[in-house]
Amino acid sequence: MLKGRIHSLETFGTVDGPGIRFVLFMQGCLLKCQYCHNPDTWSLTDGKEMTVDEVLAEIEPYLTYYRSSGGGLTVSGGEATLQAPFVTELFRQVKKRWNLHTTLDTNGYNEGDKIKDLLDVTDLVLLDLKHIDNEKHIKLTSKPNDRMLRMAEWLSSHHRNMWIRYVLVPGINDEEEDLVRLGRFIGGLQGVEKLEILPYHQMGVYKWQELGWAYPLEGVPSPTAEQVDWAYATIEKGRQQAEVIMN
């Protein structure tokens, strides 16, 4: 019987896709993001094993809220695509039984053709881009960004709806040149419904401490509202440059 390793779940999520959502956090991630607020999801062997039917039983009591709000099911992580067969079957079942909207929250560290079955039953992809510069991306996450950028291009060329998410960290990924480059990249994509800049925060620091790990961004402040607005405007400048080139 197909089982997934689950880190946790949330029954009334409001920030991981449209409407009110059931959010399932999968266990396991291959990235080691310096600002991660859930480092306890990294392990590939921790978490609680659950079947698809057990997850469906957790979702069912709240269906009225999800339907009435235009919400649905979001599967996040960790990195959800590491358990693609389980998530695929879960998405298939919520569509078959209840016709729920499905959202996949992913860092893109996979290949579109390898997880096509999952993407075929996904209505919306929340794609987390960490840094447009490859060397800085490696420093920030421990991995290069080529797979993430290819995933964005795959979604674009296969006409998939996506929201681009970007955690803004002062002094780490907020240089003007990098944000303009990011904007130009996004501007060349099809299907981007929204860009979300998520201000870096320190709410997960205690988890690093509980694990006995040194927090790599100690002392780094959250961006101000003005810094976030500036980042939006700077990325938009890059998007407009891309549109000029394309036209």
N, C-alpha and C positions, 0 to 999 in steps of 0.2 A: 504494500500500500504506500502510495506517494506521501512523503512527509516533508515538511519544511522546518528549518530551525528558526524559531521566532524569538526576537529580543523582547518586544513589548507591543502593545496595541493601544490605540486611542479611539474612543467611540464618537467624539464630537470635535473633530479637527476642522479648523476654519482657515488654515493658511497653506494647505498642501493641495491646491486645486480649487475648482469652483464649488460653491455651496458648502453645506455641512458634510463631512466625510468621515468614514471609518478609515483610520490610518494604521496599516500593519507595518511594523518595523522588523525587517529581516536581520538575522544575525550574519556577520561576516563581511569584511571589506578588505581589499588589497591595497588601498591607499592609506597613508598615515598623515592626514592633513593636520598641520600645526594648530589650527583653530578648531579642530573637531570638538563638538560638545557632547559627543557620544562615543568616546574611545572604547567603552566597554562593548561596543558592537563589532570591534575589529576581529576578534577571535572567530575562527571558522568552526570551532567545536563547542562553543558555549551555546546558551539559549535553550529554549524549550521546544521539543519536537511536537508538532501538531499536524494533523491530517487536514486536507481541504475541507472535509465535512465539519471538523471541529471549528475551523475558522468561520465557516458559513453560519454555524450556530451562534457565534459571537456577533455576527453582523445582523442577523434576522430581526432581533427585537427593536432595532432602530431604523428599519427600512422607511417608515413614514417620514422621518426627519430628512433622510437622504433624498428621497423622491421629491418632497415638497420644496426643498431648497435648491434643487438642481444639482445636488451633490452626488456622492457615490463612494467608491472604494479607491484609496490610494495605497500603493505598496512602496515602501521606502526602505531605509536601512540605517547603518550598514550599506551594502550594495545589493539591491534586489536581483539584479541580473545574474549574480553568482548562483542563484537558485531558480534559474529561468523555467525549468520544467514544472516546478511547483507553482510558481506565480502564473504561468500560462494556464494551467488547469484551473486555478482559482478564478482567474479572469473569465475563462470560458463558462464556468459554472454560475458566476454572478450575472453574466449576461443571459445565459440560458434560463435561469430561474426567475430573475427579477429585472432583467434589462437595465442593470445599473451602469452608470458611467465609470470607466476605469482610467486611472492615472498611474503612471510609472514614474517614480522619482529616482533618477539615476545619475551617477557621475560620468557615465558614458564610457567607462573603461571596459568595453566589450566591442564586438563587431556586429553590425546590423544584420548581416546575412546569417550569422550563427544564432541570433535570437529572433529571427523573423517571425516564427510562430507566436512568440510573446508579443511582438510589436503589432501583429495582425489583430490581436484582441485588445489592444491598448488604444483608448480614445485620445489621450493626451500624455505627452512626455514632458516632465519637468527635468530639464537638462542642466546640471550644475557645472558651469565652466569656472575653473579656479584661477587660471592665469593664462594670458595669451602668449607670453614669452616662455619658451620651452625650458630654458635653464632655471628661470625663477619658479616655474611650475614644479620642476624636480625638487628644488629646495623646499618648496611649500608642502608638497604632497608625497614625496619620495618616488614619484613616477613621472615619465614624460607625458606631454599632452597630445601626442599625435593621435592616439586612439580616440580621445574625446572630440577632437576636431573632425576626425573622420566620421564619428557617430553623428555629429551635427549635420555634416554634409550628406550622410546616408538618409537621415530623416528628411532633409530638404528635398533630395532627389526622388524620394519615395512618397512625397506629398503627405507627410505626417505632421500633425499639429504639435507644436511645442511651445513651452515657456522657457526662456533662458534665465537661469538664476546665477547671481554673482555675489558672493560674500565679500564686502568691501572692508579691507583691513588696512588702516593707516600705516604707511611706511612699508607695506608688503606688496600690495597690488593696486595702488592708487596713483601710479605715475601717469602723467598726462599722455605721454607717447603710447604707453601700453593700453590705456583706455580707448584712445583713438583707433589703435590697431584692432582692438576687440570690436569696436563699433563697425569698422570696415568689414570684419569677418561676418558679424551678424547681419550686416546689410546685404551681404551676398547670399543669404539663406532664404529659402521659401518656407512658409508655414509658421513663422515665429509670431505668435499671437500676443506675446507680452514679454517684456524684460523686467525682471525683479532684482533690484539691488537690495541685498540683505545686509544690514549693518552688523559688523562683527560685534560679538558680545562675549562676556566672560562667565556666563552662567554655568558652563560645564567644567570650569576649572576644578571644582571639588571632586569630580570624577577622576581626573588625573591624579589628584592627591590621594584618593582612596585606592587607586591602583599602585601607588608608590612611585609614580612617574613625575619627572620634572616637567613643568608646563613650559613649552618652548616660546610662547609669546608673553611671558610674564612682563607686566608693565606697559603693554601695548594698549592704548585707549580705544574705546569705541568711536566711530566717526560721528561728527556732529550732523545735524540735519542739513546744515549748509554744505558740508562735504559730500553728503549723499546727493543733494541736488546738483552740485557741481559735477559729480561723477555721471549722473544721468545725462547732463547737458554735453559732457565731453564724449561719451559714448555715442550720443545722438549725432554729434559732429562727424564722427567716423562713419556712421550709417549713411548720412547724407552724402559724404564723399563717395561711398560705394554706389549709391544710386546714380550719381552723376556719371561715374565710370561705366555703369551698366547701360545707361541711356545714351 
